Amino acid sequence: MAPDLECVSLTKRFDGMTAVDDVSFSVAPGSFFSILGPSGCGKTTIMRMIAGFLDPSAGDIRIKGRSVLNVPPNKRPVNMVFQHLALFPMMNVADNIGYGLRRAGLPKAEIARKVDEALERIGLPGIGARRVDELSGGQKQRVAIARCMVLEPDVLLLDEPLGALDLKLREHMKIELKKLQAEFDTTFVYITHDQSEALVMSDQVAVMNRGRFEQVGTARDLYYRPETAFVAGFVGDSNRWPGRVERIEGETLALRTDDGMLMLGATHGRALSVGDRVQMFVRPEAIRVARDAAELARFDNRIEGTVTSLLFNGAASRILVRHATGGGEIEVALPQSGEFADLGEGDRIVVGWSGAQGNCFPATGQDGAPDAERSDA
Amino acid sequence: MREGTRLGFILLLTPLLLWLSLLILIPHVDMFLVSIRERVGVGKYDISLANYRTFWGEPLYLWTFARTAVMSILATIITFLIAFPVSYYIAKIARGRLQSALFLACLIPFWVSELVRTFGWMILLRETGVFSGLLQWLGLAEGPVEMLYNDAAIMVGLVYTSMLFMVVPLVTTLESLDDAVIEAGYDLGGNGWSVLREIVLPHAKPGIVSGSIVVFMLSLGNYLTPTMLGGKDSLWFTELIYSQFIVRFNWELGAAFGFMLLLLSSLIVWGMLRLTGETLEETMG
């Protein structure tokens, strides 16, 4: 089966800078594809090129195998849910949803039937006569999707549509969107800077940075097997330690961090040699905490230290542990099973993790470091 | 404390009340009283509707009255047709410095007085003027062409004078229209015309209505432009009022004319609001 959407060497240059640099990808029919990246990485530019509001400088965009480069936006079989939804404030809900059908010249009775059907599908039957500004954030969201879906596009583009919602509603809409996608059985291309939106909803996620795709894969791939330092830093949270390789034995290497800690990590197949500058990424949730070193005997990395901060955040609570001899700090996820409920700042503690969890990448100088800082955004 | 706020409220309200009562209410009440009296002898007056009867009985007055209304409506429509693309360009297409420069360009003509501006048009349009000279130089006209003193010249002057008052509300409302809404219109299959009709115009409606009301009232009450550009044959209702007051010293009839004009403009503005379904509060607020 031909992919619903295929971009080949897509490039967009604005005067003096390359916003999208030779990006190629294809999206299988009926799948949920996300482009995840920090703001300014070029993801919106890709979206606008697919929708037809920008012309690519080079490359091709194919929808169901046919190039759409010379097709104007109003004739493309793609529709877009805009960042701020862009519902037509001068029309009621039914007219909003029926707009595209009216443009397609359908008879009135059929438009009314299709609009009712769409309202039914998004779970808001009977609100057709309401004004747009009487709707709640979540309802607007669903109307914006219905407005596109009545046209039965081959691909639906969504440009950070959850950005304007508050946290609770956003969590709810993530599940809702995934359900709607299954309901309409259409290819969704979703762009976001919020990794949790991308990871929860997508079949495939492309992580984008500086106009290029760093890695394309499932959410699990990106989380467990990041291929670049940027992905390791951007997807999920990580401890990031720059350092120098001291020993290598097969997959395992020993790293001396710049702040003096010695720890084991894994190369995961990357070519590294003794003396190389590397960055090691370890997820806070991959690190175990114990009061007694004996409990962590099965881990090859064990570090004793003192708790310097407690960052309480419910299930996602963390502690910062300062290395007893070196100066380095380690961020560790704190289990909320009760045993550490009385942990206080200044307490002595042991942390440990398996060397295979330490993901090492060659340090690329300026690259990686500043972007990785944004990972919590 | 309560006393203090109350005093403050009264003090703040006083200028407004003075303005409304001294400049609008009292003159109009007096004007109305003048319009319904009839001179029956030296210094002796009776209350009657004779002045209004005179107005309805004289075809020239009625003709001028209707002509002024129709021409003003026409001027409003033409102003809108010219101002809309200009405003759309300023609000949606031009960016940054070009945008402010264009907006300023609309404003600049208003730095000189209306009288001077109207003389400018006379220099262009008169028999020995720029256009006439140009046509002769190009060989398109045999002799001097007189373009002044007709209805077209009045229309040019009215539209020119009113342009800014249409452009400002239109630019304001068009700027408040999110670009994404226009893009969504195209994305969902609309073409230029349907996006304009279904999205841009309905959004700009309050601006169109308020601009139209201002332009219409300015045209209806304009005295200078019709007098200077229209010459003797092009009668304008304000000229009739002027001549009753100043030339004929017939204040009673002049006041009745003034009241008819007030009634006419109120009626047409009301009709315009009804037609577009806008309310005065929404439009002016």
Interface residues (C-beta under 8 A of the other chain):
Chain A: A51 G52 F53 P72 P73 N74 K75 N79 M80 F82 Q83 H84 A86 L87 F88 P89 M90 M91 Y99 G100 R103 A104 R147 C148 L151
Chain B: D178 A180 V181 E183 A184 G185 Y186 D187 L188 G189 G190 N191 S194 E198 I199 P202 H203
